[in-house]
Amino acid sequence: PVEHDQAQASHWSGMLPRYTFTPDGEALILNRAGRIARIELATGEESIIPFVAEVSIGLGPDLHVPIRQETGPVRARLIQTPESSPDGKTLAFSALTRLYLMNLEEGAEPRRLTSNTLPSFNPSWSPDGQSIVFVSWTARDSGHIWLAPATGAGQPRRLTASPAFYSSPVFTPDGKSIVALRSSNDVRMHTFMDYGLLRDAELVLISLDGASERIIASGKLGGKPGFATDPNIVHIVADDGLNAVHLNGGERRRVIQVVGPGWYFAEGPAPADNLKISPNGRWALAQIAQQLHVVAVPQDSGTVVDLSDPAVPFRKLTTV
């Protein structure tokens, strides 16, 4: 007797209809589809019990508020993944599935990086500031990684051969390759909801000339790849903390894990939602429950730092 819509509703809405046995135990009486039904237990035969009810309910004030429907050009009120150029003069970002550049000066106006209609995300600058790498994605065609001139001239060039769900592409320090996360598009399409940054993914290394594409790590990965002092080691968030992965051999080790005060409804310390390594490799930026903390990376690789009783210097950066 479970109704399909109620079975998928919130638990406080009631997942089962109200029912009771008849005094002789021969049938069930229940409410279903807005009516009262009787179901014979022996045969399963169902019959509707007609009823009439006189109901008097007082009405409150009319709370209808007319809202003007805007027309004309759509105004973007939120930008995604802003990235400053290496010289600090230009900002690249995405908004409403398009990529934009904007000078970091008063009164500057954003301008399109590309002129096509391909939904594009996650722009990232080359070390020399001359190129921008980004990802595309649609539900029908999946996604790819693309390279575009930072001037906006010319058409983007596709770097990947196989369609997939790509995210967070970054240049290697020598500017010759791209490191990015890659996942199954089928899994992406059938994922009900994202819980944090981690997902089943591969960390791939792709050369700009298209000559090679290698998997250097796999598992529960997330966040944006980052480099510190060693140009051959990339850092990525995994399920056990911030990991360092060698570009050549794929050797992987944990650098640091940070735990600290989580959400009010969770007991005990919570692991960091995101971790980023500083350019000099001495500090890690940890995000826990929407709060940012800067933490010194311990000398002992793989150490778990508990912010409630830290053994290394740290500072909370946010209070909101």
C-alpha positions as CSV (number, residue, x, y, z in Angstrom):
1,P,0.0,0.0,0.0
2,V,3.0,2.4,-0.1
3,E,2.4,5.3,-2.4
4,H,5.3,6.0,-4.8
5,D,5.5,9.7,-4.1
6,Q,5.4,9.3,-0.4
7,A,8.1,6.7,-0.4
8,Q,10.5,9.3,-1.9
9,A,9.4,12.2,0.3
10,S,11.1,13.4,3.4
11,H,10.8,11.1,6.4
12,W,8.9,13.6,8.4
13,S,6.2,13.6,5.7
14,G,5.3,10.0,6.6
15,M,6.4,7.2,4.4
16,L,3.4,4.9,5.0
17,P,-0.4,5.7,4.7
18,R,-2.4,5.4,7.9
19,Y,-4.2,2.0,8.2
20,T,-6.1,-0.2,10.6
21,F,-7.7,-3.6,10.7
22,T,-11.4,-4.1,10.7
23,P,-12.8,-5.6,14.0
24,D,-13.1,-9.1,12.5
25,G,-9.5,-9.0,11.2
26,E,-10.7,-9.7,7.6
27,A,-9.7,-6.5,5.9
28,L,-7.5,-3.3,6.1
29,I,-8.9,0.2,6.1
30,L,-6.5,2.8,4.8
31,N,-6.2,6.2,3.3
32,R,-4.7,6.3,-0.2
33,A,-4.9,8.8,-3.1
34,G,-7.2,11.1,-1.1
35,R,-9.8,8.4,-0.5
36,I,-10.6,5.7,2.1
37,A,-10.2,2.2,0.9
38,R,-11.0,-1.3,2.2
39,I,-8.7,-4.2,1.1
40,E,-9.8,-7.8,1.7
41,L,-6.8,-9.7,3.2
42,A,-7.9,-13.0,1.7
43,T,-8.4,-11.8,-1.9
44,G,-6.6,-8.5,-2.1
45,E,-9.8,-7.0,-3.5
46,E,-10.1,-3.3,-3.0
47,S,-13.2,-1.2,-2.6
48,I,-13.7,2.5,-2.0
49,I,-15.6,3.6,1.1
50,P,-17.5,6.8,0.1
51,F,-17.7,9.6,2.6
52,V,-18.7,13.2,2.8
53,A,-17.2,15.8,5.2
54,E,-18.3,19.3,5.9
55,V,-15.2,21.3,6.6
56,S,-15.0,25.0,7.7
57,I,-11.5,26.5,7.6
58,G,-10.8,30.2,8.2
59,L,-8.6,31.9,5.5
60,G,-5.8,34.2,6.4
61,P,-4.8,37.4,4.5
62,D,-3.8,37.2,0.9
63,L,0.0,36.9,0.9
64,H,0.3,37.1,-2.9
65,V,3.1,39.5,-3.9
66,P,3.4,40.5,-7.6
67,I,7.0,40.0,-8.8
68,R,8.2,41.7,-11.9
69,Q,9.7,39.3,-14.5
70,E,12.9,40.8,-15.8
71,T,13.5,40.8,-19.5
72,G,16.5,41.5,-21.7
73,P,20.1,40.5,-21.1
74,V,20.8,38.2,-18.2
75,R,22.9,39.7,-15.4
76,A,25.4,37.3,-13.8
77,R,25.4,37.8,-10.0
78,L,27.9,35.1,-9.3
79,I,31.3,34.1,-10.8
80,Q,33.0,30.8,-10.5
81,T,36.6,29.7,-10.0
82,P,38.3,33.1,-10.4
83,E,42.0,32.8,-11.3
84,S,44.5,35.7,-11.3
85,S,47.1,35.9,-14.1
86,P,50.7,35.3,-13.2
87,D,51.4,39.0,-13.3
88,G,48.4,39.8,-11.1
89,K,46.8,42.1,-13.7
90,T,44.0,40.0,-15.2
91,L,41.3,37.8,-13.7
92,A,39.9,34.8,-15.6
93,F,36.6,33.3,-14.4
94,S,33.4,31.5,-15.6
95,A,29.9,32.7,-15.3
96,L,26.7,31.2,-16.8
97,T,28.8,28.5,-18.6
98,R,31.0,31.2,-20.4
99,L,34.6,32.2,-19.8
100,Y,35.6,35.8,-19.2
101,L,38.7,37.9,-18.7
102,M,38.7,41.2,-16.7
103,N,41.5,43.6,-15.9
104,L,42.0,44.0,-12.2
105,E,41.5,47.8,-12.2
106,E,38.7,50.1,-11.3
107,G,36.0,50.4,-13.8
108,A,37.2,47.4,-15.9
109,E,34.6,45.4,-17.9
110,P,34.6,41.7,-18.4
111,R,35.2,40.4,-21.9
112,R,34.7,36.9,-23.4
113,L,37.7,34.7,-23.7
114,T,36.1,32.5,-26.3
115,S,33.3,33.2,-28.8
116,N,31.8,29.7,-29.1
117,T,28.8,28.4,-27.2
118,L,30.5,25.5,-25.6
119,P,29.7,25.4,-21.8
120,S,33.1,26.1,-20.3
121,F,34.5,26.0,-16.7
122,N,37.6,26.0,-14.5
123,P,40.0,28.4,-16.3
124,S,43.7,28.2,-15.3
125,W,46.6,30.2,-16.6
126,S,49.9,29.0,-18.1
127,P,53.1,30.0,-16.1
128,D,53.9,32.6,-18.8
129,G,50.4,34.0,-18.8
130,Q,50.0,33.5,-22.6
131,S,47.5,30.6,-22.5
132,I,44.5,29.5,-20.5
133,V,43.4,25.9,-20.1
134,F,39.8,25.0,-19.3
135,V,37.2,22.2,-19.3
136,S,33.9,21.8,-21.2
137,W,31.0,19.6,-20.2
138,T,27.5,18.8,-21.4
139,A,25.2,16.0,-20.3
140,R,24.9,14.8,-23.9
141,D,28.5,15.0,-25.1
142,S,30.4,14.7,-21.8
143,G,33.5,16.9,-21.5
144,H,37.1,17.7,-22.7
145,I,40.1,19.8,-21.8
146,W,40.8,22.8,-24.1
147,L,43.7,25.3,-24.6
148,A,43.0,28.9,-25.6
149,P,45.3,32.0,-26.2
150,A,44.9,34.4,-23.3
151,T,44.4,37.2,-25.9
152,G,41.1,35.6,-26.9
153,A,42.3,35.4,-30.6
154,G,41.7,32.2,-32.5
155,Q,39.8,29.1,-31.6
156,P,40.5,26.9,-28.5
157,R,42.3,23.6,-29.2
158,R,41.1,20.4,-27.7
159,L,43.8,18.5,-25.7
160,T,41.9,15.3,-24.8
161,A,41.1,12.4,-27.0
162,S,38.5,10.7,-24.8
163,P,35.3,12.4,-23.5
164,A,34.9,12.3,-19.8
165,F,34.0,14.4,-16.8
166,Y,37.2,16.5,-16.3
167,S,37.8,19.2,-13.7
168,S,40.5,21.5,-12.3
169,P,43.1,21.5,-15.0
170,V,46.4,23.1,-14.2
171,F,49.7,23.6,-16.0
172,T,52.9,21.9,-14.8
173,P,55.5,24.5,-13.8
174,D,57.4,24.0,-17.1
175,G,54.2,24.8,-19.1
176,K,54.5,21.7,-21.2
177,S,51.7,19.5,-19.7
178,I,48.4,19.6,-18.0
179,V,47.4,17.9,-14.8
180,A,43.6,17.4,-14.2
181,L,41.0,15.1,-12.6
182,R,39.0,12.7,-14.8
183,S,35.9,10.7,-13.9
184,S,33.3,8.6,-15.6
185,N,30.6,10.8,-17.2
186,D,28.1,8.0,-16.7
187,V,28.8,7.9,-13.0
188,R,28.5,11.7,-13.0
189,M,25.1,11.7,-14.7
190,H,23.8,9.1,-12.2
191,T,25.1,10.8,-9.0
192,F,22.3,12.1,-6.9
193,M,24.3,14.7,-5.0
194,D,27.9,15.8,-4.4
195,Y,29.0,15.5,-0.8
196,G,32.3,17.4,-0.6
197,L,35.1,17.5,-3.1
198,L,36.1,13.9,-3.2
199,R,34.9,11.5,-5.9
200,D,36.2,8.4,-7.7
201,A,38.7,9.9,-10.2
202,E,42.0,9.6,-12.0
203,L,44.7,12.2,-11.9
204,V,45.9,12.4,-15.5
205,L,49.0,14.1,-17.0
206,I,48.4,15.3,-20.5
207,S,51.1,16.8,-22.8
208,L,50.2,19.9,-24.7
209,D,51.3,18.4,-28.0
210,G,48.9,15.5,-27.5
211,A,51.7,12.9,-27.6
212,S,51.0,11.4,-24.3
213,E,48.3,11.0,-21.6
214,R,49.1,9.1,-18.4
215,I,47.2,8.2,-15.2
216,I,49.5,9.1,-12.3
217,A,47.0,8.5,-9.4
218,S,43.5,7.2,-8.9
219,G,41.0,6.7,-6.0
220,K,38.9,9.2,-4.0
221,L,40.4,12.5,-5.2
222,G,39.3,16.1,-5.3
223,G,40.2,19.7,-5.2
224,K,42.6,21.5,-7.5
225,P,46.1,20.1,-8.1
226,G,48.9,22.3,-6.9
227,F,52.7,22.5,-7.0
228,A,55.2,23.6,-4.4
229,T,59.0,23.8,-4.7
230,D,59.5,20.5,-6.6
231,P,58.2,20.9,-10.2
232,N,58.0,17.1,-10.5
233,I,55.6,16.6,-7.6
234,V,51.9,17.6,-7.7
235,H,49.7,17.8,-4.6
236,I,46.1,16.7,-4.6
237,V,43.4,16.1,-2.0
238,A,42.6,12.4,-1.3
239,D,40.5,10.6,1.3
240,D,43.4,10.4,3.7
241,G,44.5,14.1,3.4
242,L,46.8,16.1,1.1
243,N,48.9,13.7,-1.1
244,A,52.1,14.3,-3.1
245,V,52.3,12.5,-6.4
246,H,55.4,12.3,-8.6
247,L,54.7,13.1,-12.2
248,N,57.1,10.6,-13.6
249,G,56.6,7.4,-11.6
250,G,53.3,8.1,-9.9
251,E,54.8,7.6,-6.5
252,R,52.3,8.8,-3.9
253,R,52.6,9.8,-0.2
254,R,50.5,11.7,2.3
255,V,51.9,15.1,3.2
256,I,49.4,16.2,5.9
257,Q,45.9,15.6,7.1
258,V,44.1,18.3,9.1
259,V,41.1,17.7,11.4
260,G,39.2,20.2,13.5
261,P,35.9,21.5,14.7
262,G,33.2,20.4,12.2
263,W,29.5,21.2,11.8
264,Y,27.4,21.6,14.9
265,F,25.5,18.4,14.3
266,A,28.6,16.2,13.9
267,E,30.4,14.7,16.9
268,G,34.2,14.7,17.1
269,P,36.8,16.3,14.9
270,A,36.1,16.5,11.2
271,P,38.6,16.1,8.4
272,A,39.4,19.1,6.2
273,D,37.0,19.5,3.3
274,N,39.8,21.0,1.2
275,L,43.6,21.4,1.5
276,K,46.1,23.4,-0.6
277,I,49.8,23.6,-0.4
278,S,51.7,26.9,-0.3
279,P,54.2,27.7,-3.1
280,N,57.1,27.2,-0.7
281,G,55.7,24.0,0.6
282,R,55.8,25.1,4.2
283,W,52.2,25.8,4.8
284,A,48.8,24.2,4.1
285,L,45.5,26.0,3.7
286,A,42.7,23.9,5.3
287,Q,39.0,24.5,4.9
288,I,36.8,22.9,7.6
289,A,33.1,23.6,7.9
290,Q,33.4,26.7,5.7
291,Q,36.3,28.1,7.9
292,L,39.8,28.6,6.7
293,H,42.9,27.8,8.7
294,V,46.6,28.1,7.7
295,V,48.7,25.3,9.2
296,A,52.4,24.7,9.2
297,V,53.3,21.4,7.3
298,P,55.1,19.1,9.8
299,Q,58.6,17.8,9.2
300,D,57.2,14.2,9.6
301,S,55.4,13.5,6.3
302,G,51.9,12.2,6.7
303,T,51.2,13.7,10.2
304,V,47.6,14.2,11.2
305,V,47.2,17.7,12.7
306,D,44.3,18.2,15.1
307,L,43.4,21.9,15.4
308,S,41.9,21.3,18.8
309,D,45.4,20.3,20.1
310,P,47.9,21.2,17.4
311,A,51.6,20.4,17.7
312,V,52.5,22.8,14.9
313,P,51.8,26.6,14.4
314,F,48.4,27.4,12.9
315,R,46.0,30.4,12.6
316,K,42.3,30.6,11.8
317,L,41.8,33.1,9.0
318,T,38.0,33.5,9.0
319,T,35.3,34.1,11.6
320,V,32.1,34.3,9.5
